[in-house]
Amino acid sequence: MVLDKLTVSLKSTLNKITGGIFIDKNVINEIVKDIQRALLSSDVNVKLVLEISKKIKERALNEKSPTGITKKEFLIKIIYEELVQFLGGDSEQIKIEKKPFIFMLVGLFGNGKTTSAIKLSKFYKKRGKKVCCISTDTWRPAAFTQLKQGCSQLDVPVFGNPELKDPVQIFNQFKDKLYEYDIVIVDTAGRDALSDELIQELNNISSQIHSDYNLLVIGADQGQNAQKQAQTFHDTCGVNGVLITKLDGTAKGGGALSACATTGANVKFIGIGEKPDDLEIFEPKRFVSRLLGMGDIEGLLEKVQDAFKETDVEDMGKKLLKGEFNLLDLFEQMSSLKKMGSVSKIMDLIPGMSNVNIPKEALDMGEKNMDKWKFALDSMTKAELEDPSTITQERIERISKGSGRNNGEVKELLQQFKKSKKMIRLMKGGQGTGKMAGLANKMKGMMGGKLPF
């Protein structure tokens, strides 16, 4: 989960509210101080912390809770609303209204511009857009190669000329080709620090390419320096939005998140890992909901829809409700689940689950088991996957050797499968039928008529 320490602090504050007997002025003052400490420890600017805490305190003391809502619930609602507003309020997605739509990525060295260009390419290609990238970074020798290698895996073309030392010349060389694409992502050069040289270079290229959207790429590890960076880049080339990287690491992140408040350019994307898929649209409401341990059901359903094909979802729903399920189905579903990300990330998206005290070691063990079992499943024949009852001791030994797992691990997989099969049969046979049907109908409704498993 991003911003783990801030999440723990804010959840502790909410627990103090829900666990208290009543809410009075002293309790409100104590809660506000807790929020101040949590934000300051996450590198949020002092002035901004004082502003948000003042708003929370004034609303908590002066506003009356609506009918049907307790004072505790209303206080939590105020904290939620003010944090959302602090991070940009109602988010507006970037509108792609012309062809080609040109993104220009700007930022300092080490913040992840090139990696972000690859992620953006994947993001928009998944949404049916024809995408290309162009490298105008003449300072970092490996920039063009890195971008080309990353995009080649996505079948996204990359234009550039390492022989040229003028970014404007590079862009003009390929300018006519760009009209074939819906989206063009321009990866610009950075420097170790903000300098007159970098500012001049950005001014030159910005005036030539006439980009439609200037996206500042900034690392979560920049701390309160992020505010100065955001303002300077905004003054230089007019930053429209911010992409924050490294939010999956140990960085505090608050400085980068709050930097946008100084420029009026809201955070549009967040990077939550190293893979091309590890990019999310930043929506303050959903982000704050996760920070406070309330989950993000929309984010979960999006991951489910991305990981599971529509036909697979329908077929699996029918099989489960009929009590039909074999190792081949398990193999396919485990492959799809891996696409959704780590177990801990999925847990954060489920409402209420982030408050369940499951040790990280247990989650890691669950992921390791999935990896081990997938190797074992991959070493089975199609006939064995379709009918696990044919798997004898001799076959277990063959599967063990083929997968590099020991006999005990293969047997453990088969035992877990039998338990799952038994549970499905019980639900089909009458014990728990109502619960199964209720769960199925509920999930169908959430998925617009499609079962996600």
C-alpha positions as semicolon CSV with decimal commas, in nm:
position;residue;x (nm);y (nm);z (nm)
1;M;0,000;0,000;0,000
2;V;0,124;0,347;-0,084
3;L;0,211;0,580;0,206
4;D;0,197;0,300;0,463
5;K;0,298;0,518;0,759
6;L;0,038;0,785;0,681
7;T;-0,226;0,516;0,639
8;V;-0,144;0,362;0,978
9;S;-0,153;0,704;1,148
10;L;-0,486;0,808;0,993
11;K;-0,647;0,472;1,064
12;S;-0,533;0,504;1,426
13;T;-0,700;0,847;1,439
14;L;-1,027;0,705;1,304
15;N;-1,012;0,421;1,557
16;K;-0,978;0,683;1,831
17;I;-1,298;0,847;1,704
18;T;-1,502;0,529;1,671
19;G;-1,372;0,387;1,999
20;G;-1,444;0,701;2,203
21;I;-1,752;0,748;2,420
22;F;-1,841;1,093;2,291
23;I;-1,710;1,380;2,077
24;D;-1,641;1,717;2,242
25;K;-1,405;2,011;2,187
26;N;-1,113;1,840;2,366
27;V;-1,151;1,525;2,155
28;I;-1,167;1,733;1,834
29;N;-0,850;1,922;1,932
30;E;-0,674;1,592;1,999
31;I;-0,789;1,445;1,666
32;V;-0,672;1,754;1,475
33;K;-0,329;1,733;1,639
34;D;-0,306;1,365;1,542
35;I;-0,383;1,455;1,180
36;Q;-0,124;1,734;1,187
37;R;0,142;1,495;1,316
38;A;0,051;1,233;1,055
39;L;0,074;1,478;0,764
40;L;0,392;1,648;0,888
41;S;0,564;1,312;0,932
42;S;0,475;1,240;0,567
43;D;0,659;1,554;0,449
44;V;0,352;1,766;0,381
45;N;0,432;2,139;0,387
46;V;0,369;2,300;0,730
47;K;0,155;2,581;0,586
48;L;-0,067;2,333;0,402
49;V;-0,100;2,117;0,714
50;L;-0,215;2,416;0,918
51;E;-0,469;2,508;0,649
52;I;-0,631;2,165;0,630
53;S;-0,632;2,112;1,008
54;K;-0,794;2,453;1,056
55;K;-1,073;2,363;0,813
56;I;-1,134;2,028;0,982
57;K;-1,147;2,188;1,326
58;E;-1,380;2,471;1,220
59;R;-1,623;2,235;1,051
60;A;-1,617;1,985;1,339
61;L;-1,693;2,257;1,596
62;N;-1,943;2,464;1,400
63;E;-2,136;2,229;1,171
64;K;-2,421;2,015;1,300
65;S;-2,435;1,653;1,199
66;P;-2,725;1,576;0,959
67;T;-3,021;1,369;1,070
68;G;-2,941;1,000;1,076
69;I;-2,566;1,048;1,116
70;T;-2,394;1,032;1,454
71;K;-2,141;1,296;1,557
72;K;-1,862;1,036;1,526
73;E;-1,965;0,945;1,172
74;F;-1,994;1,311;1,078
75;L;-1,642;1,385;1,206
76;I;-1,502;1,100;0,996
77;K;-1,697;1,237;0,698
78;I;-1,543;1,583;0,751
79;I;-1,190;1,439;0,767
80;Y;-1,255;1,239;0,450
81;E;-1,398;1,537;0,260
82;E;-1,119;1,777;0,359
83;L;-0,845;1,527;0,267
84;V;-1,013;1,475;-0,071
85;Q;-1,032;1,850;-0,128
86;F;-0,669;1,888;-0,019
87;L;-0,561;1,636;-0,285
88;G;-0,755;1,796;-0,568
89;G;-1,125;1,741;-0,504
90;D;-1,336;1,594;-0,782
91;S;-1,093;1,457;-1,037
92;E;-1,125;1,525;-1,407
93;Q;-0,977;1,274;-1,645
94;I;-0,757;1,400;-1,927
95;K;-0,973;1,446;-2,237
96;I;-0,818;1,325;-2,561
97;E;-0,993;1,556;-2,805
98;K;-0,759;1,577;-3,106
99;K;-0,520;1,367;-3,314
100;P;-0,239;1,349;-3,244
101;F;-0,269;1,438;-2,875
102;I;0,082;1,523;-2,754
103;F;0,199;1,462;-2,398
104;M;0,529;1,621;-2,293
105;L;0,689;1,464;-1,986
106;V;0,915;1,694;-1,783
107;G;1,113;1,649;-1,462
108;L;1,458;1,605;-1,310
109;F;1,692;1,307;-1,346
110;G;1,596;1,002;-1,143
111;N;1,225;1,075;-1,111
112;G;1,125;0,815;-1,371
113;K;1,023;1,006;-1,686
114;T;1,127;0,731;-1,927
115;T;0,967;0,454;-1,722
116;S;0,653;0,668;-1,695
117;A;0,648;0,714;-2,074
118;I;0,642;0,335;-2,110
119;K;0,363;0,303;-1,853
120;L;0,156;0,575;-2,020
121;S;0,200;0,396;-2,352
122;K;0,059;0,076;-2,202
123;F;-0,220;0,267;-2,027
124;Y;-0,352;0,430;-2,344
125;K;-0,289;0,132;-2,571
126;K;-0,510;-0,079;-2,343
127;R;-0,780;0,181;-2,404
128;G;-0,767;0,136;-2,779
129;K;-0,538;0,427;-2,870
130;K;-0,262;0,411;-3,129
131;V;0,043;0,531;-2,936
132;C;0,403;0,622;-3,016
133;C;0,689;0,775;-2,816
134;I;0,966;1,011;-2,914
135;S;1,289;1,050;-2,718
136;T;1,430;1,403;-2,709
137;D;1,663;1,332;-2,415
138;T;2,011;1,417;-2,547
139;W;2,172;1,422;-2,202
140;R;2,129;1,068;-2,075
141;P;2,308;0,829;-2,316
142;A;2,083;0,531;-2,240
143;A;1,751;0,720;-2,253
144;F;1,663;0,631;-2,614
145;T;1,767;0,265;-2,569
146;Q;1,570;0,230;-2,244
147;L;1,257;0,378;-2,399
148;K;1,287;0,163;-2,712
149;Q;1,344;-0,159;-2,518
150;G;1,050;-0,095;-2,284
151;C;0,809;0,002;-2,562
152;S;0,914;-0,286;-2,790
153;Q;0,749;-0,527;-2,542
154;L;0,426;-0,332;-2,587
155;D;0,457;-0,309;-2,967
156;V;0,471;0,072;-2,937
157;P;0,707;0,247;-3,185
158;V;0,973;0,483;-3,056
159;F;1,128;0,764;-3,260
160;G;1,460;0,927;-3,184
161;N;1,811;0,997;-3,309
162;P;2,098;0,958;-3,059
163;E;2,330;1,128;-3,310
164;L;2,150;1,463;-3,279
165;K;2,211;1,687;-2,978
166;D;1,923;1,931;-3,029
167;P;1,581;1,813;-2,896
168;V;1,396;2,041;-3,139
169;Q;1,582;1,890;-3,438
170;I;1,494;1,540;-3,319
171;F;1,126;1,628;-3,291
172;N;1,118;1,800;-3,632
173;Q;1,287;1,500;-3,797
174;F;0,991;1,277;-3,709
175;K;0,717;1,540;-3,699
176;D;0,536;1,423;-4,014
177;K;0,517;1,061;-3,889
178;L;0,336;1,161;-3,569
179;Y;0,008;1,235;-3,749
180;E;-0,046;0,860;-3,789
181;Y;-0,097;0,822;-3,412
182;D;-0,371;0,909;-3,163
183;I;-0,126;0,982;-2,882
184;V;0,237;1,097;-2,891
185;I;0,444;1,085;-2,571
186;V;0,753;1,309;-2,571
187;D;1,024;1,206;-2,323
188;T;1,236;1,515;-2,249
189;A;1,577;1,548;-2,083
190;G;1,624;1,631;-1,717
191;R;1,916;1,753;-1,506
192;D;2,041;1,677;-1,156
193;A;1,887;2,006;-1,041
194;L;1,678;2,288;-1,178
195;S;1,903;2,511;-1,386
196;D;1,882;2,794;-1,636
197;E;2,007;2,553;-1,903
198;L;1,722;2,307;-1,844
199;I;1,465;2,587;-1,831
200;Q;1,590;2,725;-2,164
201;E;1,581;2,381;-2,324
202;L;1,223;2,320;-2,209
203;N;1,120;2,664;-2,331
204;N;1,266;2,588;-2,675
205;I;1,104;2,247;-2,720
206;S;0,773;2,356;-2,567
207;S;0,743;2,643;-2,815
208;Q;0,812;2,407;-3,107
209;I;0,603;2,097;-3,035
210;H;0,295;2,280;-2,903
211;S;0,211;1,994;-2,667
212;D;-0,147;1,944;-2,557
213;Y;-0,059;1,830;-2,207
214;N;0,256;1,891;-2,002
215;L;0,293;1,627;-1,734
216;L;0,541;1,683;-1,451
217;V;0,696;1,353;-1,338
218;I;0,808;1,377;-0,979
219;G;0,928;1,111;-0,733
220;A;0,757;1,046;-0,402
221;D;1,102;1,067;-0,243
222;Q;1,147;1,437;-0,326
223;G;0,998;1,555;0,004
224;Q;0,923;1,925;0,040
225;N;1,162;2,004;-0,248
226;A;0,875;1,886;-0,464
227;Q;0,693;2,214;-0,404
228;K;0,974;2,426;-0,548
229;Q;1,016;2,189;-0,842
230;A;0,646;2,195;-0,924
231;Q;0,630;2,574;-0,917
232;T;0,945;2,623;-1,130
233;F;0,839;2,371;-1,395
234;H;0,493;2,526;-1,399
235;D;0,639;2,875;-1,453
236;T;0,866;2,739;-1,728
237;C;0,632;2,538;-1,948
238;G;0,289;2,550;-1,787
239;V;0,242;2,216;-1,613
240;N;-0,110;2,078;-1,665
241;G;-0,084;1,779;-1,435
242;V;0,148;1,571;-1,216
243;L;0,252;1,205;-1,231
244;I;0,398;1,082;-0,902
245;T;0,634;0,785;-0,916
246;K;0,778;0,552;-0,648
247;L;0,466;0,553;-0,431
248;D;0,517;0,180;-0,379
249;G;0,846;0,237;-0,192
250;T;0,938;0,362;0,151
251;A;0,919;0,732;0,058
252;K;0,691;0,947;0,270
253;G;0,523;1,090;-0,038
254;G;0,331;1,373;0,124
255;G;0,558;1,641;-0,019
256;A;0,500;1,524;-0,375
257;L;0,125;1,483;-0,325
258;S;0,086;1,829;-0,180
259;A;0,315;1,996;-0,437
260;C;0,029;2,017;-0,684
261;A;-0,161;2,240;-0,442
262;T;0,090;2,518;-0,504
263;T;0,054;2,510;-0,884
264;G;-0,311;2,422;-0,928
265;A;-0,200;2,130;-1,149
266;N;-0,354;1,825;-0,989
267;V;-0,203;1,478;-0,965
268;K;-0,334;1,278;-1,261
269;F;-0,144;0,950;-1,232
270;I;0,052;0,760;-0,968
271;G;0,318;0,496;-1,024
272;I;0,287;0,205;-0,783
273;G;0,554;-0,032;-0,911
274;E;0,812;-0,103;-1,181
275;K;0,597;-0,298;-1,429
276;P;0,428;-0,127;-1,728
277;D;0,088;-0,202;-1,569
278;D;0,179;-0,031;-1,240
279;L;0,016;0,301;-1,323
280;E;-0,315;0,425;-1,183
281;I;-0,537;0,722;-1,252
282;F;-0,524;0,935;-0,939
283;E;-0,874;0,990;-0,805
284;P;-0,866;1,171;-0,467
285;K;-1,190;1,015;-0,338
286;R;-1,072;0,661;-0,400
287;F;-0,718;0,737;-0,284
288;V;-0,831;0,888;0,047
289;S;-1,073;0,599;0,096
290;R;-0,777;0,361;0,076
291;L;-0,565;0,584;0,302
292;L;-0,835;0,567;0,568
293;G;-0,873;0,189;0,536
294;M;-1,213;0,207;0,366
295;G;-1,103;0,015;0,055
296;D;-1,158;0,095;-0,313
297;I;-1,420;-0,135;-0,464
298;E;-1,409;0,049;-0,798
299;G;-1,036;-0,006;-0,824
300;L;-1,080;-0,374;-0,735
301;L;-1,345;-0,426;-1,002
302;E;-1,127;-0,253;-1,262
303;K;-0,844;-0,494;-1,183
304;V;-1,085;-0,788;-1,205
305;Q;-1,215;-0,672;-1,542
306;D;-0,860;-0,625;-1,675
307;A;-0,745;-0,965;-1,551
308;F;-1,045;-1,178;-1,651
309;K;-1,181;-1,204;-2,003
310;E;-1,558;-1,162;-2,033
311;T;-1,609;-1,512;-2,178
312;D;-1,392;-1,667;-1,905
313;V;-1,595;-1,485;-1,638
314;E;-1,925;-1,616;-1,772
315;D;-1,796;-1,974;-1,811
316;M;-1,643;-1,979;-1,463
317;G;-1,963;-1,842;-1,308
318;K;-2,165;-2,123;-1,467
319;K;-1,916;-2,388;-1,357
320;L;-1,911;-2,269;-0,997
321;L;-2,289;-2,257;-0,970
322;K;-2,309;-2,610;-1,116
323;G;-2,039;-2,737;-0,882
324;E;-1,802;-2,810;-1,172
325;F;-1,441;-2,713;-1,118
326;N;-1,114;-2,885;-1,210
327;L;-0,741;-2,816;-1,192
328;L;-0,742;-2,669;-1,544
329;D;-0,989;-2,406;-1,422
330;L;-0,771;-2,346;-1,117
331;F;-0,464;-2,303;-1,340
332;E;-0,641;-2,046;-1,561
333;Q;-0,782;-1,852;-1,265
334;M;-0,448;-1,839;-1,084
335;S;-0,290;-1,698;-1,401
336;S;-0,558;-1,428;-1,413
337;L;-0,525;-1,349;-1,042
338;K;-0,150;-1,292;-1,082
339;K;-0,232;-1,018;-1,334
340;M;-0,422;-0,830;-1,063
341;G;-0,106;-0,771;-0,859
342;S;0,013;-0,878;-0,515
343;V;-0,225;-1,015;-0,252
344;S;-0,148;-0,720;-0,021
345;K;-0,242;-0,469;-0,295
346;I;-0,571;-0,649;-0,359
347;M;-0,643;-0,657;0,016
348;D;-0,609;-0,278;0,031
349;L;-0,885;-0,244;-0,228
350;I;-1,141;-0,456;-0,040
351;P;-1,351;-0,241;0,198
352;G;-1,271;-0,329;0,559
353;M;-0,995;-0,577;0,477
354;S;-0,711;-0,332;0,540
355;N;-0,831;-0,314;0,901
356;V;-0,801;-0,691;0,942
357;N;-0,472;-0,759;1,114
358;I;-0,329;-1,021;0,879
359;P;0,048;-1,044;0,921
360;K;0,249;-0,952;0,612
361;E;0,431;-1,284;0,649
362;A;0,101;-1,468;0,602
363;L;0,020;-1,271;0,285
364;D;0,371;-1,333;0,150
365;M;0,333;-1,704;0,223
366;G;0,003;-1,710;0,034
367;E;0,173;-1,558;-0,271
368;K;0,463;-1,803;-0,247
369;N;0,215;-2,093;-0,236
370;M;0,044;-1,960;-0,550
371;D;0,381;-1,945;-0,727
372;K;0,475;-2,297;-0,618
373;W;0,137;-2,439;-0,718
374;K;0,147;-2,268;-1,055
375;F;0,478;-2,443;-1,132
376;A;0,324;-2,775;-1,030
377;L;0,011;-2,714;-1,240
378;D;0,229;-2,620;-1,537
379;S;0,399;-2,961;-1,515
380;M;0,072;-3,157;-1,533
381;T;-0,079;-3,298;-1,852
382;K;-0,412;-3,165;-1,977
383;A;-0,574;-3,498;-1,884
384;E;-0,447;-3,464;-1,524
385;L;-0,571;-3,106;-1,500
386;E;-0,915;-3,209;-1,626
387;D;-0,936;-3,513;-1,395
388;P;-0,714;-3,480;-1,085
389;S;-0,834;-3,819;-0,956
390;T;-0,598;-3,982;-1,209
391;I;-0,293;-3,837;-1,033
392;T;-0,121;-4,133;-0,864
393;Q;0,189;-4,135;-0,642
394;E;0,401;-4,214;-0,948
395;R;0,256;-3,913;-1,130
396;I;0,311;-3,691;-0,825
397;E;0,682;-3,781;-0,837
398;R;0,694;-3,697;-1,211
399;I;0,518;-3,363;-1,152
400;S;0,758;-3,284;-0,865
401;K;1,063;-3,342;-1,081
402;G;0,920;-3,144;-1,373
403;S;0,826;-2,843;-1,161
404;G;1,119;-2,839;-0,921
405;R;0,880;-2,876;-0,625
406;N;0,886;-3,157;-0,367
407;N;0,621;-3,427;-0,335
408;G;0,472;-3,264;-0,027
409;E;0,403;-2,937;-0,209
410;V;0,226;-3,117;-0,494
411;K;0,016;-3,314;-0,244
412;E;-0,067;-2,991;-0,060
413;L;-0,199;-2,844;-0,386
414;L;-0,418;-3,150;-0,445
415;Q;-0,551;-3,135;-0,088
416;Q;-0,640;-2,767;-0,123
417;F;-0,817;-2,843;-0,449
418;K;-1,022;-3,120;-0,285
419;K;-1,126;-2,884;-0,004
420;S;-1,239;-2,620;-0,255
421;K;-1,426;-2,882;-0,458
422;K;-1,601;-3,010;-0,145
423;M;-1,710;-2,658;-0,045
424;I;-1,855;-2,593;-0,391
425;R;-2,046;-2,926;-0,379
426;L;-2,188;-2,844;-0,035
427;M;-2,318;-2,512;-0,163
428;K;-2,463;-2,677;-0,470
429;G;-2,627;-2,956;-0,270
430;G;-2,830;-2,737;-0,037
431;Q;-2,601;-2,644;0,252
432;G;-2,529;-2,281;0,187
433;T;-2,718;-2,269;-0,144
434;G;-2,891;-1,950;-0,042
435;K;-2,565;-1,787;0,055
436;M;-2,400;-1,895;-0,268
437;A;-2,685;-1,762;-0,478
438;G;-2,693;-1,439;-0,278
439;L;-2,320;-1,389;-0,321
440;A;-2,342;-1,470;-0,691
441;N;-2,627;-1,225;-0,745
442;K;-2,449;-0,955;-0,549
443;M;-2,130;-0,994;-0,750
444;K;-2,330;-1,008;-1,074
445;G;-2,482;-0,673;-0,987
446;M;-2,144;-0,522;-0,905
447;M;-1,998;-0,643;-1,233
448;G;-2,294;-0,540;-1,448
449;G;-2,422;-0,897;-1,481
450;K;-2,083;-1,070;-1,496
451;L;-1,932;-1,296;-1,233
452;P;-1,564;-1,220;-1,164
453;F;-1,482;-1,576;-1,059
